[in-house]
Amino acid sequence: MVLLALSLLLGTPHAASGGMTQQLQASPELVWLGLDFSRVRIFTEERFDDPEKRVYWDPAAGSSIGDTVTHFKTPEEAWDRLVADWNLIASETQIEPLERALQREITTDLPTPSGQTQRKGDVFFESVYEAKNTPVELNQAAIQDMVKKYRIKSKNGIGLVFVMDRFSQPDKEACMWPTYIDLAKKTVIQTERICEKPSGSGYRNYWLGEIGTYVKDVTKAIKKSEF
């Protein structure tokens, strides 16, 4: 994971000339843009016979992955609550380690409690039985299009957003695109898809573990001046 995190940052033209650490430290502003769930796909083992009345169970709480502990009355209720909570938890836990490593302040720019997420249409809970072998839809071009539409107050510096790709309960896999943005131009500096096996207690923490792992590896690399 460390090598992957390093390669993600080292892959930028700016990093090649002076190191990503120096670029981040010299940036006029560093901005946390939160988590973007606009295009995420969340696959579960539930069979949703009636999508309008389905109850979304928590598959990660309790003693085993199959325990059903937390449930919501509607998919919309589950979606709104989870996305807001995921952004809140990530903001509260992941900014400080980066600030300590870089020895500078990171400001927060989230237009709503759901971060940059601008959901359209149905929520993204899907039965794996209804969507087998669903191809990966996100790529670097798609993420650049998403970034161009972000509502960002900050006009200078570098922004960091995690574009969430998919959570798959059956595959025990979480995928995302850590993305660094030139805020003045609203262009992507670097983005790359990474996947991890989720871990943690409770549905929210279970799927957020991947972000913590990435931030931990990046902060270690910063402190060692390895990029």
C-alpha positions as CSV (number, residue, x, y, z in Angstrom):
1,M,0.0,0.0,0.0
2,V,2.9,2.4,0.8
3,L,4.4,1.9,-2.7
4,L,1.0,2.4,-4.3
5,A,0.4,5.6,-2.3
6,L,3.9,6.9,-3.3
7,S,3.4,6.0,-6.9
8,L,0.1,7.8,-7.0
9,L,1.8,11.0,-5.8
10,L,5.1,10.6,-7.7
11,G,3.2,10.2,-10.9
12,T,2.6,14.0,-11.3
13,P,4.8,16.2,-13.4
14,H,5.1,18.6,-10.4
15,A,6.3,15.8,-8.2
16,A,9.0,14.8,-10.7
17,S,10.6,18.2,-10.5
18,G,10.6,18.8,-6.8
19,G,8.7,16.2,-4.8
20,M,5.0,16.2,-3.9
21,T,5.8,17.0,-0.3
22,Q,7.4,20.3,-1.4
23,Q,4.5,21.0,-3.7
24,L,1.9,20.5,-0.9
25,Q,3.9,22.6,1.5
26,A,4.4,25.4,-1.0
27,S,0.8,25.5,-2.1
28,P,-1.0,28.7,-1.2
29,E,-3.7,26.6,0.4
30,L,-4.5,23.0,1.1
31,V,-8.2,22.1,1.0
32,W,-10.1,19.0,2.1
33,L,-13.0,18.4,-0.3
34,G,-14.3,15.3,1.5
35,L,-15.8,12.2,-0.1
36,D,-17.7,12.1,-3.4
37,F,-20.3,9.4,-3.6
38,S,-21.9,10.7,-6.8
39,R,-21.0,7.6,-8.8
40,V,-20.5,4.9,-6.2
41,R,-22.0,1.4,-6.6
42,I,-22.8,-0.4,-3.4
43,F,-23.4,-4.1,-3.8
44,T,-25.1,-6.3,-1.2
45,E,-26.3,-9.9,-1.0
46,E,-29.9,-8.7,-0.4
47,R,-32.5,-9.6,-2.9
48,F,-34.6,-6.5,-3.4
49,D,-37.9,-7.9,-4.6
50,D,-39.6,-4.5,-4.0
51,P,-37.1,-1.7,-4.4
52,E,-39.6,0.8,-3.0
53,K,-40.0,-1.1,0.3
54,R,-36.7,-2.8,0.7
55,V,-34.9,-2.6,4.1
56,Y,-31.2,-2.0,4.0
57,W,-29.5,-4.2,6.6
58,D,-26.1,-3.6,8.1
59,P,-23.9,-6.6,7.0
60,A,-20.8,-5.6,8.9
61,A,-22.0,-5.2,12.5
62,G,-21.9,-7.8,15.2
63,S,-19.8,-10.9,15.4
64,S,-20.0,-11.9,11.7
65,I,-20.3,-10.2,8.4
66,G,-23.7,-11.7,7.9
67,D,-25.3,-10.4,11.0
68,T,-28.2,-8.1,10.4
69,V,-28.2,-5.5,13.2
70,T,-28.9,-2.0,11.8
71,H,-31.7,-1.3,9.4
72,F,-33.3,1.7,7.8
73,K,-36.9,2.2,6.7
74,T,-36.1,3.2,3.2
75,P,-33.1,3.2,0.9
76,E,-33.2,7.0,0.8
77,E,-33.0,7.2,4.6
78,A,-30.0,4.9,4.5
79,W,-28.2,6.8,1.8
80,D,-28.7,10.3,3.2
81,R,-27.6,9.3,6.7
82,L,-24.6,7.2,5.6
83,V,-23.1,9.6,3.2
84,A,-23.3,12.5,5.6
85,D,-21.9,10.3,8.4
86,W,-19.1,9.1,6.2
87,N,-18.0,12.6,5.3
88,L,-18.2,13.8,8.9
89,I,-16.1,10.8,10.2
90,A,-13.5,11.2,7.5
91,S,-13.2,15.0,8.1
92,E,-12.8,14.4,11.9
93,T,-10.3,11.6,11.6
94,Q,-8.2,12.1,8.5
95,I,-7.3,15.8,8.3
96,E,-5.3,16.0,11.5
97,P,-2.7,13.3,10.5
98,L,-2.1,15.0,7.2
99,E,-1.7,18.3,8.9
100,R,0.8,16.9,11.4
101,A,2.8,15.3,8.6
102,L,2.9,18.4,6.4
103,Q,3.2,20.8,9.4
104,R,0.6,23.1,8.0
105,E,-3.2,23.7,8.2
106,I,-5.7,22.1,5.9
107,T,-9.0,23.9,5.4
108,T,-12.3,22.2,4.7
109,D,-14.6,23.1,1.8
110,L,-17.7,20.9,1.8
111,P,-20.7,22.5,0.2
112,T,-23.1,20.2,2.1
113,P,-22.9,17.5,4.8
114,S,-22.6,15.0,1.9
115,G,-19.4,16.6,0.6
116,Q,-19.2,17.1,-3.1
117,T,-21.8,14.3,-3.7
118,Q,-24.5,15.4,-6.1
119,R,-26.7,12.4,-6.4
120,K,-29.1,12.0,-9.3
121,G,-31.7,9.4,-9.7
122,D,-32.0,6.3,-7.5
123,V,-29.8,5.5,-4.6
124,F,-26.9,3.2,-5.3
125,F,-27.7,0.1,-3.2
126,E,-27.8,-2.8,-5.6
127,S,-28.3,-6.5,-5.3
128,V,-25.3,-8.5,-6.5
129,Y,-27.8,-11.0,-8.0
130,E,-29.1,-8.2,-10.2
131,A,-25.8,-6.7,-11.3
132,K,-23.3,-9.5,-11.7
133,N,-20.0,-8.7,-13.3
134,T,-20.9,-5.0,-13.4
135,P,-18.0,-3.2,-15.2
136,V,-16.0,-0.4,-13.6
137,E,-17.5,2.8,-14.9
138,L,-15.2,5.4,-13.4
139,N,-11.9,6.4,-15.0
140,Q,-9.6,9.4,-15.0
141,A,-11.6,11.2,-17.7
142,A,-14.9,10.7,-15.8
143,I,-13.3,12.0,-12.6
144,Q,-12.1,15.1,-14.4
145,D,-15.6,15.8,-15.6
146,M,-16.9,15.4,-12.1
147,V,-14.3,17.8,-10.7
148,K,-15.2,20.5,-13.2
149,K,-18.7,20.6,-11.6
150,Y,-17.5,20.8,-8.0
151,R,-18.9,23.6,-5.9
152,I,-15.6,24.9,-4.4
153,K,-15.2,28.3,-2.7
154,S,-11.4,28.0,-2.5
155,K,-9.8,29.3,-5.7
156,N,-6.1,28.6,-5.1
157,G,-4.0,25.7,-4.0
158,I,-4.5,22.0,-3.9
159,G,-7.6,20.1,-3.0
160,L,-7.9,16.5,-2.0
161,V,-11.1,14.5,-2.6
162,F,-11.8,10.8,-2.4
163,V,-14.0,9.7,-5.2
164,M,-15.7,6.6,-4.1
165,D,-16.0,3.8,-6.7
166,R,-17.7,0.7,-5.3
167,F,-18.3,-1.2,-2.1
168,S,-18.9,-4.9,-2.7
169,Q,-20.1,-6.9,0.3
170,P,-19.9,-10.3,-1.6
171,D,-16.3,-9.6,-2.9
172,K,-15.2,-7.9,0.4
173,E,-13.7,-5.1,-1.6
174,A,-13.8,-1.3,-1.3
175,C,-12.5,0.8,-4.2
176,M,-11.9,4.6,-4.5
177,W,-9.9,7.2,-6.4
178,P,-7.8,9.5,-4.1
179,T,-7.7,12.7,-6.2
180,Y,-5.5,15.8,-6.0
181,I,-6.9,18.9,-7.7
182,D,-5.5,22.2,-8.9
183,L,-8.2,24.4,-7.4
184,A,-7.5,27.5,-9.6
185,K,-8.1,25.5,-12.8
186,K,-10.4,22.8,-11.4
187,T,-8.2,20.2,-13.1
188,V,-7.0,16.8,-11.7
189,I,-3.3,16.7,-10.8
190,Q,-3.3,13.0,-10.1
191,T,-5.9,10.3,-9.5
192,E,-5.6,6.5,-9.4
193,R,-8.0,3.7,-8.5
194,I,-7.0,1.7,-5.4
195,C,-8.9,-1.2,-3.7
196,E,-8.6,-2.7,-0.3
197,K,-10.3,-5.3,1.8
198,P,-12.6,-3.4,4.2
199,S,-12.4,-3.8,8.0
200,G,-13.9,-2.3,11.1
201,S,-16.9,-2.6,13.3
202,G,-20.2,-1.4,12.1
203,Y,-21.3,-0.6,8.5
204,R,-19.9,3.0,8.5
205,N,-16.4,2.1,9.9
206,Y,-16.2,-1.1,7.9
207,W,-16.2,0.8,4.6
208,L,-14.1,3.8,5.8
209,G,-11.1,1.7,6.7
210,E,-9.6,2.0,3.2
211,I,-9.3,5.8,3.6
212,G,-7.5,5.5,6.9
213,T,-5.1,3.0,5.4
214,Y,-4.3,5.4,2.5
215,V,-3.8,8.4,4.8
216,K,-1.6,6.5,7.2
217,D,0.7,5.4,4.4
218,V,0.9,8.8,2.9
219,T,1.7,10.5,6.2
220,K,4.5,8.0,6.8
221,A,5.9,8.7,3.4
222,I,5.8,12.5,4.1
223,K,7.6,12.1,7.4
224,K,10.4,10.0,5.7
225,S,10.7,12.5,2.8
226,E,10.2,9.6,0.4
227,F,8.4,11.6,-2.2
